[in-house]
Amino acid sequence: MKQRSPSRLLLLVLLALLGACGLEGGAVQPTPPPAVPTPTQAPTADPKNQGWIVGLTEEPLDLYPYSYAARTASALLELLYPAPLQIVNEAYTTTGVLERVPSFENGDVAYVNTSAYLDPTGAITQTKTDVITSVRQLTVTYRWNKNLRWSDGTPLTAQDSVFAYNLLKGSASTPQIAIQSDLTADYVTIDDHTTKAYLPPLRDEPNYLETVWIPLPRHKFAEDTTAQAVNDTLARQPLGYGLYRLEAWIEGRELNFIRSDTALDPAIPAKLTVRLYPDLSTLRDDVLSSRVDVAWTEQMPDTIAASLQADTRAKTLQSWMIPTPIWEHIDMNLAVVALQDIRMRHALAYGFDRAGLSTSIYGADQAVWDSWIAPTSWAYGGTAISRYTYDPDKARGLLDEMGYTDTDGDGLRENPAGALFALKLVTSEQTALREIISDRFIANMADIGLRIELETVPTQDLYSQQGPLFQRRFELALFGWLRALDPDGAVLWSCAAIPNQVNNFTGDNFTGWCIDTADQAIRTATGSLDQTVRKNAYIEHQQIFTRELPILPVITRQMTVLARPSIQGLQPETFAPPTWNIQHWQR
C-alpha cells in the first residue's frame, strides 16, 4: 500500500507551528504592524498609467518560493515566481510557464521499464542486493516556455528547475519540499527547456504533477552553494521570472513592485503597490473609498460579515468568500467506550449547529462540510453520503436511548451507571478560530445535556509524536487538515495508518477507525490511476465514513476577497492565489 505518512505529518506540524505564531485561516500573522496612514487622495484615474493598489492584512515573512511561510506570501510570490501549474476549477492549468499540462493523452506522462533491487522479502529496496528485477516506473515530462527570462535578463532554462531539485531534495524543511522529495525519485534535464521527473518504481501516484520544481536562479550562485545560502539571498531580495519585480519593502507598511523588463505581458500596469492593514474593517473602508483596488485576507469577517453583504448588495464593492484548503474537524477516539457506540457519535453531530457556526463567522453556511472530501471535488460522494443537519431533539433522543439521562435535574446527563458523564475536547491554544468553534461546541452540547471539558495545549505538544494525537491519548480533538486536489486518504483512513508502537506512531488515523470494507475502498481509491475506479471507490468509502462518523467535519476556513465595483477579471480560487490571473484584471 502507498504510504505518505511523512508528508501528511509535516502538513499537520506546519499547521501546528503556524498556529503557535498566531495562525488565523492558515496564514502567519507577525506582530501587528502600525496602522497605515490614510492617503490624502485616491489613485490617479488614468487607467493607462494607474498601477494596482492591493490591500493585505498579513505581511509575508519573506518572498522565497520554498519558504516554510510560502503559503502566506503565495499571492505575491505569484508575481515573482509564477507557479508552473495552477489548480483552477479543481483541475490543473498552465500559467504560461509551461507549454502545456502533462498528461497521458499528450504523451508527457508515461511508464518506462527500470531495474530495481529486491530485498529478501521480495520488496523493492534502495540497498544494492544480488536480486535485480525489471519494474515499471511513472515519468512526467515538463516543457518549459522558451521565452522565459529572469528579471535580470538571463534566460531561464530547465537547468534552473533541476538546480532547485538538487538543492532541496530530501529536505523536510517545509511540507511541500517533503512531499515533492517523497514523490520524486529523480529529476533531470532532457534539453534546455525540458525536464523529466521519475517517480519511485511501482508508485502509481495520482499526485504525479507535484513533481515539478519551481526554478531558482542558478546563475546567481556558486556550484557549491547551500540551500540556506540561497534562502538567505532571495528571502528579501527575490530574483524572479514573473510579471513584476520587487522594488522596495517598507516593513509593516507596504511593498512596491514594478513591471519586470522581461515580463511576458508588457501591457500590464507598470506598478503594483501592496498596502498592509491591521484588520479587515480598515481594509474594507479603503476599498469602499477607492484607495485600494483589490484586497484579500483570511481574518475572520464575523463582526463585519453583514456589512460586507450589504456592501455587495448595494454594489459599493465586490466581495467573494472563497474556501481555503484548510478544514477543521473533531476527531472521536474510538478507544473511548462511550464513543464506540455509533449513536453517541451521531448525537454529537446532530447536536452541533455547524451551519449556525459558519453563518456567525462568515455570514453564510457554505463553510460546512458533510464528508472528508470537499463538495467541489470530483471524488465527492454527493447524494450517496449521510448528512447530519442540526437537530438537537434527535440528539437528545439518541442519548436517552443509550441510557444517558439527567437523573438529578441539573441539566447534565449521567451515564447508564449513574455517574456524571463528560467528554474532554483537546485543541491547540491561541488559535482564534478554534476558540470560537470550541465555545460553540461546548454550548451546543450543554443544550443537549452533555458536559464538555476543554483542554488547550501548546501546538508543538498537540502534534508531537509523543503528543495526544499520535499517542491516541484524547477523547475528542479539534484541529485542521490541508486538502489537496487529489483526495488521497490512505494515510488518514487505512487500518495500517493507526498510530501504534509497531509503525513507530506514524499515520494520521488518530481515531483508530478500522472497518474492512472501508479499508479496502480507500486502498482501491489510492492504488489506481483509473479515474472511474477511483471515484466509485471514494464514493463507497464516503458512504461508510459518513454512516460510521469517526470524525465530525466542522467547517472549511474561508478567504475574503474584496474589489472596487469597477474591477473586472478577478477569479478567486481555493488553491490558486488571487493574483494567479492578474494579467486579466481590468478597470
C-alpha positions as CSV (number, residue, x, y, z in Angstrom):
1,M,0.0,0.0,0.0
2,K,1.2,3.5,-0.7
3,Q,2.4,5.3,2.4
4,R,2.8,9.0,2.7
5,S,2.8,9.5,6.4
6,P,5.9,11.7,6.5
7,S,4.3,14.2,4.2
8,R,1.0,14.3,6.0
9,L,2.7,14.5,9.3
10,L,4.6,17.5,8.1
11,L,1.4,19.2,6.9
12,L,0.0,18.8,10.4
13,V,3.1,20.1,12.0
14,L,3.0,23.1,9.7
15,L,-0.5,23.9,10.8
16,A,0.6,23.5,14.4
17,L,3.6,25.7,14.1
18,L,1.7,28.4,12.3
19,G,-1.0,28.2,14.9
20,A,1.7,28.9,17.6
21,C,2.7,32.0,15.6
22,G,-0.9,33.3,15.6
23,L,-2.4,31.4,12.8
24,E,-5.8,32.6,11.6
25,G,-7.0,31.0,8.4
26,G,-3.7,29.3,7.8
27,A,-1.6,32.4,7.4
28,V,1.2,33.6,9.7
29,Q,0.4,36.9,11.4
30,P,3.5,38.7,12.6
31,T,3.4,41.3,15.3
32,P,0.6,43.7,14.1
33,P,2.2,46.5,12.0
34,P,1.5,50.1,12.8
35,A,-1.7,51.5,11.3
36,V,-1.3,52.6,7.7
37,P,-1.8,56.3,7.3
38,T,-4.8,57.2,5.3
39,P,-3.8,58.6,1.9
40,T,-4.8,62.1,1.2
41,Q,-6.3,61.3,-2.2
42,A,-7.3,58.4,-4.3
43,P,-5.1,57.0,-7.0
44,T,-5.0,58.7,-10.4
45,A,-7.9,57.9,-12.6
46,D,-6.0,57.3,-15.8
47,P,-6.2,53.5,-16.3
48,K,-3.2,53.6,-18.7
49,N,-0.9,55.0,-16.1
50,Q,-2.6,53.8,-12.9
51,G,-0.9,50.9,-11.1
52,W,-2.7,48.4,-9.0
53,I,-3.2,49.1,-5.3
54,V,-3.6,45.9,-3.3
55,G,-4.5,45.6,0.4
56,L,-3.5,42.8,2.8
57,T,-3.8,42.1,6.5
58,E,-0.9,39.6,6.6
59,E,2.6,40.7,5.9
60,P,4.8,38.0,4.4
61,L,7.8,36.8,6.4
62,D,9.9,36.6,3.2
63,L,9.5,36.2,-0.6
64,Y,11.3,32.9,-1.1
65,P,9.2,30.3,-3.1
66,Y,10.4,27.4,-1.0
67,S,10.0,29.1,2.4
68,Y,8.0,27.4,5.2
69,A,5.8,30.5,5.1
70,A,5.3,30.5,1.4
71,R,1.5,30.0,1.7
72,T,1.2,33.3,3.4
73,A,3.0,35.0,0.6
74,S,1.6,32.9,-2.3
75,A,-0.2,35.8,-4.0
76,L,2.9,38.0,-4.0
77,L,5.2,35.1,-4.9
78,E,3.0,34.5,-8.0
79,L,4.0,38.0,-9.2
80,L,7.7,37.0,-9.0
81,Y,7.8,33.2,-9.4
82,P,4.6,32.2,-11.2
83,A,3.8,28.5,-10.5
84,P,4.4,26.2,-13.4
85,L,0.9,24.7,-12.9
86,Q,-2.1,26.2,-11.0
87,I,-5.2,24.5,-9.8
88,V,-8.3,26.3,-11.2
89,N,-11.8,24.9,-11.1
90,E,-10.5,21.8,-9.4
91,A,-8.1,21.0,-12.3
92,Y,-4.6,21.8,-13.3
93,T,-4.0,24.6,-15.8
94,T,-0.9,26.2,-17.3
95,T,0.2,29.7,-16.4
96,G,2.4,30.3,-19.4
97,V,5.5,29.0,-17.5
98,L,4.9,25.5,-19.1
99,E,3.8,25.0,-22.7
100,R,1.1,22.5,-21.6
101,V,-0.2,20.4,-18.8
102,P,1.5,17.0,-18.8
103,S,-0.9,14.1,-19.3
104,F,-1.1,10.5,-20.6
105,E,-3.1,11.8,-23.6
106,N,-0.4,14.1,-24.8
107,G,2.4,11.6,-24.0
108,D,4.1,13.7,-21.3
109,V,3.0,11.2,-18.6
110,A,4.2,7.7,-19.4
111,Y,5.6,4.5,-18.0
112,V,9.1,3.2,-18.6
113,N,10.8,0.0,-17.5
114,T,13.6,0.2,-15.0
115,S,15.7,-2.1,-12.9
116,A,15.2,-2.3,-9.1
117,Y,16.8,-4.2,-6.3
118,L,14.8,-6.7,-4.2
119,D,15.3,-7.4,-0.5
120,P,14.9,-11.0,0.9
121,T,11.2,-10.5,1.3
122,G,10.8,-9.5,-2.4
123,A,10.2,-5.9,-1.7
124,I,11.9,-3.1,-3.7
125,T,14.8,-1.6,-1.8
126,Q,17.3,1.2,-2.3
127,T,20.1,-1.0,-1.0
128,K,22.1,-3.0,-3.5
129,T,21.3,-6.7,-3.4
130,D,22.1,-9.7,-5.6
131,V,18.5,-9.8,-6.8
132,I,17.5,-7.4,-9.6
133,T,14.1,-7.2,-11.3
134,S,12.5,-5.2,-14.0
135,V,9.6,-3.0,-12.9
136,R,7.6,-0.1,-14.4
137,Q,8.2,3.5,-13.4
138,L,5.9,6.5,-13.9
139,T,7.6,9.5,-15.6
140,V,6.4,13.1,-16.2
141,T,7.9,15.4,-18.8
142,Y,7.7,19.2,-18.3
143,R,8.1,21.5,-21.3
144,W,9.2,25.0,-20.2
145,N,8.3,28.2,-22.1
146,K,11.3,29.1,-24.2
147,N,10.7,32.9,-23.8
148,L,11.1,33.0,-20.0
149,R,13.7,35.3,-18.6
150,W,14.9,36.1,-15.2
151,S,14.3,39.7,-14.2
152,D,18.0,40.5,-14.7
153,G,17.6,39.4,-18.4
154,T,19.2,36.0,-18.1
155,P,17.3,33.2,-20.0
156,L,15.5,30.7,-17.8
157,T,16.4,27.1,-18.6
158,A,15.4,23.7,-17.5
159,Q,18.7,23.6,-15.5
160,D,17.2,26.2,-13.2
161,S,14.4,23.8,-12.2
162,V,16.8,20.9,-11.7
163,F,19.1,23.2,-9.7
164,A,16.2,23.7,-7.2
165,Y,15.6,19.9,-7.1
166,N,19.3,19.1,-6.4
167,L,19.5,21.9,-3.8
168,L,16.4,20.9,-1.8
169,K,15.7,17.1,-2.5
170,G,15.4,15.1,0.7
171,S,14.8,18.1,2.8
172,A,11.9,18.2,5.3
173,S,12.3,21.9,5.9
174,T,8.8,22.5,4.5
175,P,5.8,20.3,3.8
176,Q,5.8,20.9,0.1
177,I,9.5,20.1,-0.2
178,A,8.9,16.9,1.8
179,I,6.0,15.9,-0.5
180,Q,8.0,16.6,-3.7
181,S,11.0,14.8,-2.4
182,D,8.9,11.8,-1.5
183,L,7.3,11.7,-5.0
184,T,10.5,12.4,-7.0
185,A,13.0,9.6,-7.3
186,D,14.9,11.6,-9.9
187,Y,14.6,14.8,-11.8
188,V,16.7,15.6,-14.9
189,T,17.1,17.9,-17.9
190,I,16.3,16.5,-21.3
191,D,17.3,19.7,-23.1
192,D,17.4,23.4,-22.3
193,H,13.7,23.7,-22.0
194,T,12.6,20.2,-20.9
195,T,12.7,18.4,-17.6
196,K,11.7,14.9,-16.7
197,A,10.6,13.6,-13.3
198,Y,10.8,9.9,-12.3
199,L,8.5,8.7,-9.6
200,P,9.6,5.8,-7.3
201,P,9.3,2.4,-9.2
202,L,5.8,0.8,-9.0
203,R,4.4,4.0,-7.5
204,D,1.1,4.7,-9.3
205,E,0.7,8.1,-7.7
206,P,-2.3,10.3,-8.7
207,N,-0.4,13.4,-7.5
208,Y,2.3,12.9,-10.1
209,L,2.1,16.6,-11.2
210,E,3.5,17.6,-7.8
211,T,7.0,16.6,-9.2
212,V,7.6,19.9,-11.0
213,W,10.1,22.2,-9.2
214,I,9.8,26.0,-9.2
215,P,13.0,27.3,-10.9
216,L,15.7,29.1,-8.9
217,P,18.3,31.5,-10.5
218,R,21.2,29.1,-10.8
219,H,23.4,31.7,-12.4
220,K,23.4,33.8,-9.2
221,F,25.1,31.1,-7.1
222,A,28.3,29.2,-6.9
223,E,28.3,25.5,-7.7
224,D,28.9,24.6,-4.0
225,T,26.1,26.8,-2.7
226,T,23.8,25.6,0.1
227,A,20.0,25.7,0.4
228,Q,20.4,28.1,3.4
229,A,22.6,30.4,1.4
230,V,20.0,30.6,-1.5
231,N,17.2,31.1,1.0
232,D,19.0,33.9,2.8
233,T,19.9,35.6,-0.5
234,L,16.4,35.5,-2.1
235,A,14.2,35.9,1.0
236,R,14.2,39.8,0.9
237,Q,15.8,40.3,-2.5
238,P,14.0,38.0,-4.8
239,L,15.1,37.4,-8.4
240,G,12.2,36.0,-10.3
241,Y,10.9,35.4,-13.8
242,G,7.3,36.8,-13.3
243,L,5.5,39.8,-14.5
244,Y,6.8,42.0,-11.6
245,R,9.9,42.5,-9.6
246,L,10.2,43.9,-6.0
247,E,11.4,47.5,-5.9
248,A,11.0,48.3,-2.2
249,W,9.8,46.7,1.0
250,I,8.8,49.1,3.8
251,E,8.3,46.7,6.7
252,G,4.9,47.0,8.4
253,R,3.6,49.4,5.8
254,E,3.9,48.4,2.1
255,L,5.7,46.6,-0.6
256,N,6.3,48.2,-4.0
257,F,6.5,46.1,-7.2
258,I,7.3,47.3,-10.7
259,R,6.8,45.6,-14.0
260,S,9.7,43.4,-15.0
261,D,11.6,44.4,-18.1
262,T,11.3,40.7,-19.1
263,A,7.6,40.4,-18.4
264,L,5.8,38.2,-21.0
265,D,2.9,40.6,-21.0
266,P,4.3,44.2,-21.2
267,A,0.7,45.6,-21.3
268,I,0.2,45.1,-17.6
269,P,0.3,48.2,-15.3
270,A,3.8,49.4,-14.6
271,K,3.4,49.4,-10.8
272,L,1.7,47.4,-8.1
273,T,1.6,48.6,-4.5
274,V,0.8,46.3,-1.6
275,R,-0.5,48.1,1.4
276,L,-0.6,46.4,4.8
277,Y,-3.6,46.9,7.1
278,P,-4.2,46.0,10.8
279,D,-7.6,44.5,10.3
280,L,-10.4,43.7,7.8
281,S,-12.6,46.6,8.8
282,T,-9.9,49.2,7.9
283,L,-9.2,47.3,4.7
284,R,-12.9,47.4,3.8
285,D,-13.0,51.1,4.4
286,D,-10.2,51.8,1.9
287,V,-11.8,49.6,-0.8
288,L,-15.1,51.5,-0.3
289,S,-13.2,54.8,-0.7
290,S,-11.3,53.5,-3.8
291,R,-8.0,53.9,-2.1
292,V,-7.5,50.1,-2.7
293,D,-8.4,48.3,-5.9
294,V,-8.3,44.6,-4.7
295,A,-7.8,43.1,-1.3
296,W,-7.9,39.7,0.4
297,T,-7.5,38.3,3.9
298,E,-8.0,35.1,5.9
299,Q,-9.0,37.1,9.0
300,M,-12.5,36.1,10.2
301,P,-15.1,38.6,9.0
302,D,-17.5,37.8,11.8
303,T,-18.0,41.3,13.1
304,I,-18.5,42.9,9.7
305,A,-19.9,39.9,7.7
306,A,-23.3,41.5,7.5
307,S,-21.8,44.9,6.4
308,L,-19.9,43.2,3.6
309,Q,-23.1,41.5,2.4
310,A,-24.8,44.9,2.4
311,D,-22.0,46.5,0.5
312,T,-22.2,43.8,-2.1
313,R,-26.0,44.2,-2.5
314,A,-25.6,48.0,-2.8
315,K,-22.8,47.4,-5.4
316,T,-20.4,49.7,-3.4
317,L,-17.8,46.9,-3.6
318,Q,-17.5,43.3,-4.9
319,S,-16.8,40.5,-2.4
320,W,-16.2,36.8,-2.5
321,M,-16.0,34.3,0.3
322,I,-13.6,31.6,-1.0
323,P,-12.9,28.3,0.8
324,T,-9.2,27.7,1.6
325,P,-7.7,24.2,1.6
326,I,-7.8,24.2,5.5
327,W,-10.7,22.4,7.1
328,E,-11.4,22.0,10.7
329,H,-12.8,18.8,12.2
330,I,-13.4,17.0,15.5
331,D,-11.8,13.5,15.8
332,M,-13.5,11.0,18.1
333,N,-11.2,8.4,19.7
334,L,-12.8,5.0,19.3
335,A,-10.8,3.7,22.1
336,V,-13.2,5.6,24.4
337,V,-16.0,3.2,25.3
338,A,-18.8,5.8,25.0
339,L,-17.7,6.8,21.5
340,Q,-17.7,3.2,20.3
341,D,-21.5,3.4,20.2
342,I,-22.4,4.9,16.8
343,R,-25.4,6.6,18.5
344,M,-23.1,8.7,20.6
345,R,-21.2,9.9,17.6
346,H,-24.4,10.7,15.7
347,A,-25.8,12.6,18.8
348,L,-22.7,14.8,18.8
349,A,-23.2,15.5,15.1
350,Y,-26.9,16.3,15.4
351,G,-26.4,18.4,18.4
352,F,-23.7,20.7,16.9
353,D,-25.1,23.6,15.0
354,R,-22.3,23.8,12.4
355,A,-24.4,25.8,9.9
356,G,-25.1,28.4,12.6
357,L,-21.4,28.5,13.4
358,S,-20.5,29.1,9.8
359,T,-23.1,31.8,9.4
360,S,-21.9,33.6,12.6
361,I,-18.3,33.7,11.3
362,Y,-18.6,34.0,7.6
363,G,-22.2,35.3,7.1
364,A,-23.4,32.0,5.4
365,D,-23.4,28.3,6.0
366,Q,-21.3,27.5,2.9
367,A,-18.3,26.6,5.0
368,V,-19.9,23.4,6.4
369,W,-18.6,20.0,5.1
370,D,-20.5,16.7,5.3
371,S,-17.7,14.5,4.4
372,W,-13.9,14.4,4.4
373,I,-13.8,15.2,0.7
374,A,-14.7,18.7,-0.4
375,P,-18.1,19.2,-2.1
376,T,-16.3,20.7,-5.1
377,S,-14.0,17.7,-5.6
378,W,-14.5,15.2,-8.4
379,A,-14.5,12.5,-5.8
380,Y,-17.2,13.9,-3.6
381,G,-20.0,11.4,-2.6
382,G,-22.9,13.8,-3.3
383,T,-26.3,12.3,-2.6
384,A,-24.8,9.0,-1.6
385,I,-23.5,10.2,1.7
386,S,-25.2,10.7,5.1
387,R,-25.8,14.2,6.4
388,Y,-26.3,15.5,10.0
389,T,-28.4,18.7,9.9
390,Y,-28.7,20.4,13.3
391,D,-31.4,18.6,15.2
392,P,-31.0,18.8,19.0
393,D,-34.2,16.9,19.7
394,K,-32.9,14.0,17.6
395,A,-29.6,14.2,19.5
396,R,-31.4,14.1,22.9
397,G,-33.5,11.1,21.7
398,L,-30.3,9.1,20.8
399,L,-28.7,9.9,24.2
400,D,-31.9,8.9,26.0
401,E,-32.0,5.6,24.0
402,M,-28.4,4.9,25.1
403,G,-29.3,5.4,28.8
404,Y,-27.5,8.8,29.2
405,T,-30.1,10.8,31.1
406,D,-30.3,13.7,33.6
407,T,-31.3,11.9,36.8
408,D,-30.8,14.8,39.2
409,G,-32.3,17.6,37.2
410,D,-29.1,19.7,37.0
411,G,-29.3,19.9,33.2
412,L,-26.3,17.5,32.6
413,R,-26.6,13.8,31.8
414,E,-25.3,10.9,33.8
415,N,-24.0,7.7,32.2
416,P,-26.0,4.4,32.5
417,A,-24.2,3.7,35.7
418,G,-25.4,7.0,37.3
419,A,-22.1,8.9,37.2
420,L,-21.8,12.4,35.7
421,F,-20.9,11.9,32.0
422,A,-18.3,14.3,30.4
423,L,-16.1,14.2,27.4
424,K,-12.8,16.1,27.1
425,L,-12.1,18.2,24.0
426,V,-8.4,18.9,23.3
427,T,-7.2,21.6,20.8
428,S,-4.3,24.0,20.1
429,E,-4.0,27.1,22.2
430,Q,-4.1,30.6,21.0
431,T,-5.9,29.8,17.8
432,A,-8.8,32.3,17.5
433,L,-11.0,30.2,15.1
434,R,-10.7,27.1,17.2
435,E,-11.6,29.1,20.3
436,I,-14.9,30.1,18.6
437,I,-15.5,26.5,17.4
438,S,-14.8,25.1,20.9
439,D,-17.1,27.7,22.6
440,R,-20.0,27.0,20.2
441,F,-19.5,23.2,20.5
442,I,-19.4,23.3,24.3
443,A,-22.6,25.5,24.4
444,N,-24.4,23.2,21.9
445,M,-23.5,20.1,23.8
446,A,-24.7,21.7,27.0
447,D,-28.1,22.3,25.3
448,I,-28.5,18.5,24.9
449,G,-27.2,17.8,28.4
450,L,-23.6,16.8,27.7
451,R,-20.7,18.3,29.6
452,I,-17.6,19.1,27.5
453,E,-14.3,19.9,29.3
454,L,-11.9,21.9,27.2
455,E,-8.2,21.4,27.2
456,T,-5.8,23.6,25.2
457,V,-2.2,22.6,24.8
458,P,0.8,24.1,23.0
459,T,0.6,23.3,19.3
460,Q,4.0,21.6,19.3
461,D,2.8,19.3,22.0
462,L,-0.5,18.6,20.3
463,Y,1.2,17.5,17.0
464,S,4.3,15.8,18.5
465,Q,4.7,12.1,18.1
466,Q,4.7,11.9,21.8
467,G,1.5,14.1,22.0
468,P,-2.2,13.2,22.4
469,L,-2.9,12.7,18.7
470,F,-0.2,10.2,17.7
471,Q,-0.3,8.5,21.1
472,R,-4.1,8.5,20.9
473,R,-4.5,9.9,24.4
474,F,-7.5,12.0,23.8
475,E,-11.3,11.7,23.7
476,L,-12.3,14.5,21.3
477,A,-9.7,16.5,19.3
478,L,-10.3,19.7,17.3
479,F,-7.6,20.5,14.7
480,G,-7.2,21.2,10.9
481,W,-6.1,19.3,7.8
482,L,-5.0,20.7,4.5
483,R,-6.8,19.3,1.5
484,A,-5.1,18.6,-1.8
485,L,-6.5,18.4,-5.3
486,D,-6.4,14.7,-5.2
487,P,-8.1,13.3,-2.0
488,D,-5.6,10.5,-1.4
489,G,-6.7,9.4,2.1
490,A,-4.7,6.2,2.7
491,V,-2.7,7.8,5.5
492,L,-5.9,9.1,7.0
493,W,-8.2,6.2,6.9
494,S,-6.5,2.9,6.3
495,C,-6.2,0.4,9.1
496,A,-2.4,0.4,8.7
497,A,-2.4,4.2,9.4
498,I,-3.5,3.9,13.0
499,P,-0.5,5.2,15.0
500,N,1.0,2.5,17.3
501,Q,4.3,1.1,18.5
502,V,4.6,-1.3,15.6
503,N,4.6,1.5,13.0
504,N,6.5,3.9,15.3
505,F,3.4,6.0,15.8
506,T,3.1,7.2,12.2
507,G,-0.1,7.6,10.2
508,D,-2.9,10.0,10.8
509,N,-5.8,7.6,11.6
510,F,-5.9,9.1,15.1
511,T,-9.5,7.8,15.8
512,G,-8.4,4.2,15.3
513,W,-11.3,3.6,12.9
514,C,-10.8,0.3,11.0
515,I,-13.5,-1.4,9.0
516,D,-12.6,-4.0,6.4
517,T,-14.9,-2.6,3.7
518,A,-13.7,1.0,4.2
519,D,-10.1,-0.1,4.3
520,Q,-10.5,-1.9,1.0
521,A,-12.3,1.0,-0.6
522,I,-9.5,3.5,0.4
523,R,-6.8,1.1,-0.8
524,T,-8.6,0.8,-4.2
525,A,-9.1,4.6,-4.5
526,T,-5.4,5.3,-3.8
527,G,-3.9,2.4,-5.6
528,S,-5.2,3.1,-9.1
529,L,-4.9,5.8,-11.8
530,D,-8.2,4.9,-13.4
531,Q,-10.5,7.8,-12.6
532,T,-13.7,5.8,-12.8
533,V,-12.4,3.1,-10.5
534,R,-11.1,5.7,-8.0
535,K,-14.3,7.7,-8.0
536,N,-16.5,4.7,-7.3
537,A,-14.2,3.6,-4.5
538,Y,-14.2,7.1,-2.9
539,I,-18.0,7.2,-3.0
540,E,-18.1,3.8,-1.4
541,H,-15.7,4.9,1.3
542,Q,-17.6,8.1,2.0
543,Q,-20.9,6.2,2.3
544,I,-19.3,4.1,5.0
545,F,-17.4,7.0,6.6
546,T,-20.4,9.3,6.9
547,R,-22.5,6.5,8.3
548,E,-19.8,5.5,10.9
549,L,-18.6,9.1,11.5
550,P,-15.3,8.6,13.2
551,I,-14.7,12.3,12.8
552,L,-17.1,15.2,12.5
553,P,-16.2,17.7,9.7
554,V,-16.9,21.2,11.1
555,I,-16.0,24.0,8.6
556,T,-13.5,24.9,6.0
557,R,-11.7,28.2,6.5
558,Q,-12.6,31.0,4.2
559,M,-10.7,33.8,2.4
560,T,-12.4,37.2,2.0
561,V,-11.7,38.9,-1.4
562,L,-12.8,42.5,-1.9
563,A,-12.6,44.7,-5.0
564,R,-13.8,48.1,-6.2
565,P,-17.0,47.8,-8.2
566,S,-15.2,48.7,-11.5
567,I,-12.6,46.0,-11.3
568,Q,-13.1,43.1,-13.7
569,G,-11.4,39.8,-14.4
570,L,-10.8,38.6,-10.8
571,Q,-11.3,34.8,-10.4
572,P,-10.6,33.9,-6.8
573,E,-9.9,30.2,-6.3
574,T,-9.4,27.7,-3.4
575,F,-5.9,26.5,-4.5
576,A,-4.6,29.3,-6.7
577,P,-3.6,32.7,-5.1
578,P,-5.8,35.7,-6.0
579,T,-3.1,37.1,-8.4
580,W,-2.9,33.9,-10.5
581,N,-4.5,35.7,-13.4
582,I,-3.5,39.3,-12.7
583,Q,-2.8,39.9,-16.4
584,H,-6.5,39.7,-17.0
585,W,-7.6,42.2,-14.3
586,Q,-9.2,45.3,-15.8
587,R,-10.7,48.6,-14.5
